[in-house]
């Protein structure tokens, strides 16, 4: 009997480790932020206020980690209404034609302690390019409400010219630095 129980636990343990998570947008424990150099003089910071996503992670097979996120581009917020209106125009995000931006992972190369490189397809302004995100594991565990959470922060840089952004503010302003911080709630 003990051998059967031990065998059953051995067989089921990997299944228990694999988990799917919804990005916690209700509690706003997730952020999609960016910064870009403004004409070589200063940094402009902004965020997207409306997005959602999900990810999966298996501690026994971290290389199978995957994430997908969708951002509502009209939710861009740089803390300046006129600038945000311009960012929504066809000079930049062209939200009328492309109301969403999307990232879908294609592979994960794990490093130590849950860190690693997430590769995937990033679609902005109707253009899809492969990007790599530097992923840093923040933490995981049970929350005070009976759920289980897992958090990461990922960073990458992209060239606006690779996404057919019409407005060119010079070479210092072509690189956009993106930070995505997610806290997932286990489904």
C-alpha positions as MATLAB code, in Angstrom:
seq = 'XXXXXXXXXXXXXXXXXXXXXXXXXXXXXXXXXXXXXXXXXXXXXXXXXXXXXXXXXXXXXXXXXXXXXXXXXXXXXXXXXXXXXXXXXXXXXXXXXXXXXXXXXXXXXXXXXXXXXXXXXXXXXXXXXXXXXXXXXXXXXXXXXXXXXXXXXXXXXXXXXXXXXXXXXXXXXXXXXXXXXXXXXXX';
ca = [
       0.000    0.000    0.000;
       2.782    2.435    0.930;
       4.572    1.685   -2.345;
       1.423    2.451   -4.346;
       0.899    5.733   -2.489;
       4.537    6.723   -3.005;
       4.294    5.853   -6.715;
       1.046    7.836   -7.047;
       2.619   10.887   -5.371;
       5.684   10.580   -7.625;
       3.501   10.456  -10.727;
       1.220   13.329   -9.652;
       3.905   15.694   -8.310;
       4.921   17.059  -11.741;
       1.254   17.727  -12.510;
       0.877   19.739   -9.334;
       3.888   21.921  -10.193;
       2.594   23.106  -13.587;
       0.328   26.115  -13.194;
      -1.523   28.684  -15.264;
      -1.850   32.249  -14.030;
      -3.976   35.251  -14.959;
      -2.161   38.557  -14.826;
      -3.605   40.460  -11.850;
      -5.209   43.451  -13.528;
      -8.079   43.723  -11.045;
      -5.766   44.594   -8.179;
      -3.438   46.454  -10.571;
      -0.453   44.387   -9.552;
       0.867   44.530  -13.089;
       2.336   47.325  -15.183;
       3.345   47.972  -18.795;
       5.688   50.947  -18.761;
       8.081   52.580  -21.191;
      10.678   55.282  -21.434;
      12.124   56.982  -24.473;
      14.684   59.706  -24.935;
      13.084   63.010  -25.907;
      15.255   64.680  -28.557;
      18.392   63.747  -26.632;
      17.472   66.120  -23.786;
      15.456   64.100  -21.269;
      13.541   60.876  -20.649;
       9.830   60.650  -21.339;
       8.070   58.017  -19.221;
       4.686   56.482  -19.856;
       2.499   53.451  -19.384;
      -0.463   51.612  -20.790;
      -3.400   51.553  -18.393;
      -5.484   48.775  -20.002;
      -4.101   45.320  -20.773;
      -4.545   41.694  -19.860;
      -2.723   38.430  -20.168;
      -1.903   35.038  -18.794;
       1.149   32.880  -18.331;
       2.116   29.368  -17.386;
       5.075   28.100  -15.425;
       6.183   24.639  -14.389;
       8.967   24.514  -11.809;
       9.912   21.045  -13.096;
      10.128   22.249  -16.719;
      10.864   26.007  -16.703;
      11.807   25.920  -20.385;
       8.091   25.421  -21.118;
       7.141   28.779  -19.564;
       4.875   30.857  -21.775;
       3.075   34.197  -21.676;
       0.681   36.177  -23.819;
      -0.365   39.769  -23.209;
      -2.592   42.196  -25.079;
      -2.412   45.968  -24.567;
      -5.137   48.435  -25.538;
      -3.036   51.058  -27.325;
      -5.550   53.860  -26.735;
      -4.790   53.520  -23.010;
      -1.326   55.088  -23.466;
      -0.690   57.510  -20.624;
       2.326   59.833  -20.528;
       0.723   62.183  -17.992;
       0.058   64.810  -20.667;
      -3.301   64.796  -22.512;
      -2.137   66.547  -25.701;
       0.934   64.323  -26.025;
      -1.200   61.219  -25.441;
      -3.545   62.358  -28.204;
      -0.537   62.661  -30.520;
       0.806   59.246  -29.442;
      -2.575   57.721  -30.390;
      -2.447   59.307  -33.878;
      -1.105   57.651  -37.015;
       2.254   59.377  -36.359;
       2.871   56.838  -33.597;
       0.511   54.062  -32.416;
      -2.265   54.570  -34.981;
      -4.869   53.272  -32.533;
      -7.734   53.729  -35.014;
      -6.218   51.061  -37.283;
      -4.378   49.049  -34.602;
      -6.261   49.179  -31.291;
      -4.091   46.527  -29.657;
      -0.449   45.615  -29.257;
       0.363   42.024  -28.420;
       3.190   39.825  -27.164;
       3.103   36.038  -27.552;
       6.074   34.066  -26.307;
       7.678   31.392  -28.461;
      10.395   30.094  -26.110;
      11.983   30.558  -22.716;
      15.653   29.950  -21.914;
      15.832   29.578  -18.144;
      18.748   30.812  -16.097;
      19.314   30.621  -12.376;
      16.523   31.189   -9.840;
      13.694   31.580  -12.389;
      15.495   34.279  -14.367;
      16.014   33.871  -18.085;
      15.306   35.070  -21.603;
      11.786   35.028  -23.020;
      11.624   35.163  -26.817;
       8.438   35.985  -28.629;
       6.525   37.957  -31.206;
       5.714   41.583  -30.403;
       3.069   43.248  -32.564;
       2.804   47.045  -32.544;
       1.196   49.216  -35.213;
       0.335   46.106  -37.222;
       3.984   45.025  -37.447;
       5.274   41.857  -35.771;
       8.925   41.397  -34.822;
      10.741   38.822  -32.727;
      12.056   40.260  -29.459;
      13.924   38.970  -26.426;
      12.968   39.995  -22.919;
      15.283   39.758  -19.941;
      13.086   38.096  -17.311;
      13.737   38.449  -13.590;
      11.808   36.252  -11.157;
      10.477   38.343   -8.251;
       8.744   35.771   -6.061;
       5.976   33.225   -5.595;
       3.780   31.977   -2.790;
       0.398   31.925   -1.153;
      -1.411   35.221   -0.665;
      -3.567   36.232    2.350;
      -6.798   35.503    0.408;
      -6.192   31.799   -0.188;
      -4.674   32.120   -3.662;
      -1.228   31.499   -5.069;
       0.765   34.204   -6.878;
       3.919   34.387   -8.979;
       5.646   37.565  -10.134;
       8.166   38.607  -12.774;
       9.645   41.703  -14.301;
      10.781   41.713  -17.928;
      12.663   44.361  -19.873;
      13.557   44.875  -23.502;
      14.365   47.633  -25.924;
      12.838   48.073  -29.345;
      13.431   50.394  -32.290;
      10.380   52.426  -33.244;
      11.500   52.432  -36.876;
      11.092   48.621  -36.948;
       7.378   49.092  -36.194;
       6.668   51.612  -38.962;
       6.269   54.513  -36.559;
       6.009   57.509  -38.911;
       7.226   60.243  -36.605;
      11.021   60.338  -36.416;
      12.353   62.519  -33.628;
      15.980   61.668  -34.397;
      18.339   58.810  -33.576;
      18.247   59.413  -29.820;
      14.482   58.855  -29.876;
      14.316   55.634  -31.898;
      14.968   53.280  -28.971;
      12.072   52.617  -26.602;
      12.774   50.822  -23.323;
       9.891   48.633  -22.205;
       9.336   47.218  -18.713;
       6.560   44.722  -18.014;
       5.916   43.792  -14.411;
       3.392   41.018  -13.857;
       1.934   39.378  -10.804;
      -0.091   36.355  -11.762;
      -2.888   34.733   -9.775;
      -3.069   30.974  -10.167;
      -6.209   29.858  -12.014;
];
